[in-house]
Amino acid sequence: MTRPQDGYTRVESPTEIEALLEALSEPGGASLQLESGGGKPLPVLVAEQQPGGHLLLDISAIREIAGELGRGAPFRLLGQARGKMLRTPPLAMSECHEAGERLHCTCAYPSTLEVLQRRDSFRARLRLGMEVGVIVRDGGEEAPFQGDLKDLSLEGCQLELPLGTASRLASSQPLELEFCFPNGSRFVIQADPRHHVVDTERQVVRAGFRFIAPSGAQERQLWFFVREIERESARQSNETDISSPASSLFQGEAATSTPVGRRNVQAYATPMAKRLARVAGYLDAQLLELQRQGPLDPVLLSRHADRLLLLHDEDREGLLFATRCMRREPMLVRHGLAVAVHLLDLAATGSMPRDARKAMVASAMVHDLGKALLPRALLEAPALETAQRAELHTHVALLRPRLGHCHWLASSVVEAVVERINERLDGSGYPDGLRGERLHELTRLAMVVDVVEAMRRDRPDRPAWRVAEVYRHLLSRPEQFDQRWVKRYIRHFGLLPIGSLVRFEGGELGWVQGLDERGRPARVQLAEEAVPPGESLGEVLHGAALAKLGAAVEEVAVSC
């Protein structure tokens, strides 16, 4: 008699159980996994089986858990046979004793087994928020490089790596991959790169790897990882109760941060920029999830909106500058972050409640992500015809249903920021052509912030504008933009806002990182060339050292 259980099939035939357990008696044929916390498989030897009686296990290699087993901790035996993965139901040791230099324990003979047909080609895909870093070593003198695991199977995996590593994937030597799970588990295996695709917009390489002759123990570990990734992914899906137990791989103290991963090893212009990159990483992953027809994740959106609020409370000037340092991120991510931070900074001067500010920040972060659902050729077109422009405007309608699970977001804020940020006072905006009397005060503010941030960045049809040109554009169009908010924006951020690259009288270039009470540069970091701020910036000047540079004579337009 068989019946499905957790994807496994239960075997109850004594003859078949005995035959399957025989495969576990081979050296390296079995692993032991503690039930508490779903720990990783540990090496164990099935030294003897007495059908209907007991199993004799040799746990000499894992003496450190003998005490736990002796106290009755439940465990399972894992292995593979006849092309199937098998496991016992939870068992418990009845006694342990020394046999020479070996440590033997006995447990009851299982009355059933659970088997699962191997699916070598099945790939468990990591969902949004499931982060596994991978260290890649090529055996040469060059330093290892790091990336993020995207999917895993018994045969291979797909990694996302920094763009500059593409040439190193052509090595004729096998590469060593070390997977670093959030709970601290590590797994090392040899692999050959099979193919890769370069994504210049996201500044990454998607590389597929095939594992080289994994041992039986490695296969069992891989199968454990595949099943745990699949289980955690299902737990987080909308169809599954999120209250079900989380996978141990994605729990524990180490799970609060991912020390290994593409963004965690990149150099950034400032410490705040590196911290903001965590939020950028979430938005980047959410962008891909939308492209796979997934919704916006309400929990992660809430968490990262809170993170932005905390970063702003900690150092508003540092956060404003950090929005100009995300040069490796997709344009939609850079723009969403910049709008969110500048909108928060301007609105924070008022008395807006924290919950409203959080909803505003979250809405601003994602307001343009619907464009990821449009053809890339449309987004990259240097000029748009009427029909193309109409198609571009559909990004608002495409995004709105994906916010359906974000019940904590105030609908009035979503309407003001996500749905109406592209409207104009004279009705010339989109998607509904609404006029001024129907546009909320938050919309009037958001549209100003959105236009400033968009015009200061390159677009396929034009280069980035200097901020003075953007201000003139807004001030010359009172029929489209609320002049109260245009003037408040200019007064608040100044004529040379934080994040501007300026040229001084002596010819030196510097990034504005702080302003005085009169809106003049008070802290500047030197730069050698007019490129987005990266890790190679120079000395930070203020006070007398800054005064020696003379006056700032012009802003230099740089798309960041």
N, C-alpha and C positions, 0 to 999 in steps of 0.2 A: 504494500500500500504506500502511495506517495502523495504528497500534497505540497503546494508551494509555500515557502516561508522566507520573506526578506529576499526574494529573488532566487533562493536556493530551493532544491527539491529534497524532501526528507526520504531517506532510505531506511526501511524497517526490516528488510530481509536479513536474518542472521548470517546466511551464507555470503550474501553480497557485502555485508559489513565486514566480515572476516577477510574477504578478498581485498577490499579497499584498505583496511588497516595494515595489511601485509606490506603495502607500498610505503607506509610510514616507517617500517622497520629497517629500511635501507639507510646507510649513513647519509646524513644530510637530507633525509626524506621528510622530516617533521619539524615543526616549529611550535612553540608554546606562546600563547598570548593571554595575558592577564585580562580578566573582564573589567576590573576597576580602571576606569579611565581609557579603556581601549588601547593599551600600550602596544608598542611595536612587537612583531614576532621575534622570539628568542630561540636559539638553537637547542634542541632536545633530541634524545635518541629513544625510540620505542624499543626497549631491550627484549621485551617478552609480552605476548598477549595470551590470555586464557579466556577464550570465548565464554561469555556468561559469567565470568569470574572477575578478573582484574587485568589491568595493564601495568607493566613494570617499566618505569621511565628512568633514564639516566640523565640527571640534571647537573652533572659535574661541571659543565661549561657555564652554568648560571647559578652558582652557589649563592650569589648575593641575594637571590630572592627565595632561598630555601626557608627562611624564617617566615616570610609572608605566606608561602604555600603551606607550611606546617600549621599556620593559624587558620587554615581553611579557606584561603582566598580562592575564589572560583577562577577557572581558566579554561581555555579551549586548546585543542591540538589542531593544527592546520597542516595541509599538505596538498599534493596533487597526484592523481592517478587516472589512467585511461583518458587522458585529455581533459580531465575535470579537476576543478579545485574542490577540496573537501575540508570539512571541519566537524569536530565533535560538538555535541551540546555542552553547556557548562559542566565541568567536572571539578572535583576537589580531591586533594591528596588525603589518603588515610593514614599513611605512615612514611617516614623517611629513615634510612639507615646507611651507614658507611659500609662499603664493600671493597676493602683494600683502599686503593686511591680513588675509587669511584663513589659517587653519591647517588643512591637509588631511592626512588619513591614509588609507591603504588597508589593507584586510584581505581575506582569501580570501572568495569567494562561498560562502554556506552551501549545503550539499547537501541540507539538510532545514530545515523550520520546525516549530514546535510551536504549536498553536492551542488556545484554550479558549473555548467558547461563553460569552458574557457572561451573567451572572445578576444583572441590576440589583437585583432584589428580595432576593437572598440576603444575609443578615446574618451576619457573622462575630461570634460572641459571645466576649467575653473571659472566660476561665476564672479560677478562683480563683488569686490571686497575680500575674495580669497587670494591671498598673496603668498607665493612661494618663490623665493629667490634661488638662482642657480649660479654657481661659480664655474666658469669654463677655463680649463687649462689645456695648453697644447704641447706640453712637455719641453718647450724651448726655453729660452732665456727671457722672453717677453713676459710681462706681468699678466696674470689671469684677468679675464674680463667677466662682467657679471650681467645677468639679465633676469627675466621673469618667466616662470613656467606658465604656459597657456593651456596645454592639454597633455595628457599622459596615457599611454597604453603599455601593454606588455612588450610591444615591439619597439616603441620609440616615443618621442615627445616633440612638441613644438615650443620653441622659446622665442621671446621677444628681446632683442639685443640692441645696444646702441648702434647707430648708423655706421660709425667708424670701424666697427669690427667685421664688416662684410668681407674684407680681403683676407682675414685670418681664417675664415670658414673654408677657404680653398686648400687648406693644408692637406697633404697626402697622408699625414699621420693621424691615428685615431685621437679624438679629444676626450678628455676626462670631464665628466659632468658631476658636480656635487650639488644635490638638491638640499635646500635649507628650509625646513618647514617651520611655521610660526611657533610651534611648541618646543623647538630646539632640536628635533630629530634631523639627522643628516643621513644621506644615502649617496654613495659614490658608484659610478658605473662608466665604462668606456662606450663611446658612441661615434658614429660616422655622420657628418653632416650630409644630407641627401639633396636638399634644395633650399633656396632662400629667395625671399621677395623683399625688395627695398620699398619702403614707404617714406618718400621724402617729406611729405606733409607732416607726418608724425615723428620724423627723424629716427626711425627704427628699422631693424631688419627682422623679418619673421623667418625663422630658420627651422626646418624639420630635421630631426636626428633619428637614426636607427641604432638601437643598442647592439653591441657586439657580444655574441655568445654569452648571455647572462647565465650565471650558475643557478642551480636549483634554489639556493637560499636567496639569491637576488630576485629570481622570479616570484618567489613567495612574498618578498617585501614589496616588489612592484605591484603584485596583485592586491596586497593590503592597501597600498597608496591609492591605486585606481578605485578600489571599492570605497575607501574613506572619502576621496574627492567626490565621487559620484553621490555618496550618501549626504555629504555636507551640501553639495549643490542642490540635491533634491529637497533637503531640509529648508533651504533658503528660497526655493521656488514658491510661486504664488499658490500652487496646488497643494503644498505640504504645510503641515502645522509647524510653524517656526519654534513652537515650544518643545518639540521633540529633542532628545539629547544631541548636543553638538559633537562633531568628531573631535577626538583628542588631538589630532594633528593641527587643528586650528584654535586650540585653547592653550591656557597656561600663561605664565608671566611673559614669555617671549612673544606671545601673540599680540601684545599691545603695540609692538613696533616690528618692522621688518628690516633687520640690519643688512640683509643681502638683497640686492635688487638693482634694476637699472638706474632708478633715480637716486638711490641711497649712496651710490658711489660716484655720481657725477659731481663735478666741482661747480659751485655757484658763487655769484658775486658777493653775497652776504649770507650770514647764518639764517636771517629771516627768509631769504629767497629759498634756501634749502627746505625750510619748514613749510613755506607756501607750496613747494613742489609736491608735497603730500596731497594737498587739495587738488592741485593740477592733475596728479595721477588718478585721483578718483574721477574727475571730470573726463579725462581721456578714456578711462575704462567704461564710464557710463555712455560716452559717445559711441563706443564700439557695441555696447549692449543694445543701444537704440537701433543701430544698423542691423542687428540680429533680430529685430522685431520685439525686443524686450521692453519692459516699462522702466520708468525712473524708479530707482530704489528709494523708498521713503525713509528707511532707517539711516542709510548712508548719507542721503542728502541732508537729513537733520544733523547728523554727526559733524559733517564738514561745514555746514553753516555755523554751528556752534564754534567750531575751530577758528573760522574767520573772525567771529566776534571776539574770541579770546585773544587772537593775535593782534587785532586792532586795539583792544584795551591795553595790551602790553606795550605796543610801540607803533603808533599810527604812522609816523614818518617812515619807519623801517618797512612797514607793510606796503605803503604807497610806492616806495622805490622798488620793492620786490616784484610788483606787478610788471615792471619793465625788464625783469631779469629772466622771464620764462621763455627764452628764445627757442628752446628745443621742443616746446609744446605746440600742438596744432593751433592754428589761428582762432578757431572757435573757442578753444580753452582759454587762450590768452585774453581774448576779448571779454569772455564771460567773467573771468576773475577781475579784470580791470574795472569793468562796469560795477561789479558787486562791491569792490573795495572803495571806489570813489563815491558811489551812491551812499554807502554806509558812512563814509567820512563826512559827507556834506549833510546827511540827514541826522548824524549824531550831534550836530550843534543845536538841534531842537529838543523837544521833549517826547519823542516817539518811544513808546514802551518797547521793552526788549523783545517780546514775542513778535511784535510787528517788524522790528528791525531784522530779526532772524528770518522771518518769512520773506522780507524784501531782499535780503542777501541771497537766500536760496533761489528765489525767482530770477534774480539777476544773473546768478551763476549759470543757469540753464536756459536763459531766455532765447538763445540763438542755436541751441543744439538740434533743433528741428531741421536745420540746414544739412546736417549729416545724413538725412534721409533723402536728400536730393542728389541727382547725378553730379559727380565731381566736375564734369565738363561744364555744367551750368555755373558752378561756383567759381571756376577758373576762367570763364569767358571774359575777354577784354572789353567786350561791348555786348549789350543785351538788346534783342529785339522785343517788341511788345509782348509776344507770346511767352518768351523766355522770362521777361520781367514778371509776368503774371504767375508763372510757375514758381519763381523764386519766392514770391509773396506767400505761397502755400505753406512755407515752413512753420508758420504760426499754428495753422490748423493741424499740421502733422504732429506737432509736439503736444498740443493740449490734451489729447486722450491719454498720452503716456504719463500724465500727472495724476491719473485717476486714483492711484493707491496712496498718494501723499495727502491723507486726510488732515494732517496737522497743519497744512498750509492754508492760511486764510484765503478764501476764494476772491475776496475783494483785492488782496495784494496780487494774487496771480493775474487777475484781470488787468490791474493797473500796470504791472511790469511785463509779464509775459505776453499778454494778448494785445496791449495797446501802446507799447513802447515805440512802435513804428508809425503811430498815428501823428497827424499834424493839426495845429489849431485851425487851419483853413480847409480841412477836409482832404488835403492832397496826399495823406499818408495811407497806410494799409494796416490790416486787411479789410477794414470796414469803412474807411473814408469818413471817420467820425470828426465832428467839428468841436471847437473849443468848449462849448457849454456842456458837452458830454464827456469831457476828459477830466479825470480826477487830478487833484493836486500832485499826487505821487507820480502819475503818468507825465505830467508837465515837467517835473524834476527829472524823471528817468530818461525822457527823450533827449534832454540836453546832455546828460552824462553819456548816454549811448552814442550820440553823434560826435562828441569830442573824442571819445576813445576810438571810434571807428575811423575818423578822419586823420588821427595821428598814426595810423598804421597803413602799410602798403595795401593796395587792392590791385587786382589784375588790370583795372582800367586807369590807375593813377598811382603815383608814389605817395608816401606819407606827407602830410602837411605839417608845417610848424604851428605851434600853438597860437601865435598871434594871427595867423591866417584863419585858423578855425574860429577864433573869437570874432574876427571881422565878419566871417560868414554868418555866424549866429546873430550878431547885432544888426546885420543888414536885412534880416528876415523876421521882423516882428509879427508878420501875418502867420508864420509857421511855428515860432518858438516863443514861449512865455518869457518876456524880457526880464521879469523879476528874477526868474531862476537863472537866466543867462548871466545877469549882473552879479547875483549871489555866487555863482560858480567862479566867476573871474575874481571877485573879491576874496573868496575862500582859498582858492588854489594859486592865485597870483599869475603874473605875466610870464614867470619862468617857474612852472610848477615842479614839485619834487618828481624826479624821473626825467627831467629835461637834460639834454646834453648841450652845454653852452661853451662858447669860445670867448676867452678873456682877451684883454688888450694886448698882452704879450704873445698871443697866439696859442696859449695852452688850452686844452680841452678838458672839461670836467663834468661829471654827472652830479646834478643837484640832489643832495640827500636830505637837506634840511633848510628851512627858511626862517628868517627872523620875523619879528612882529610886524615889520613893514613889507613883508613878502619878498625880501631880497635873499639871495643865496647865503646861507650861514654855515653850511657844511657841504663840501664838494669833494668828490673822489676823482682823482686825475685819471685820464684815459689817453692813450697814444693815438687812437684812430676812431673814426666815426662809425663804430659797429655796435650792435647791442651789447649791453654790459654782461661780461662773463667773468671767469675766474681770474683773469690777468689784469684786473684794474690796479691802479697805482695807489699812492698815498692819499689818505683822507686829510683834507686841510680845513681849518677853521680859525677864527680869530685873526691874529696878526699874520700868520702864515698865508691865510686866504687873501688878506688885504694886499699882500705883495703882488698878487696876480693882476691887480687893477680891476677895472669894472668889467662886467660881463657885457660884451658888445653884441652878441647875437646867439640865438638858439640854432643848433644844427639838427635838421630833421633826420631822425633815425627810426625805422620801423621796428618796434620791439614787441 
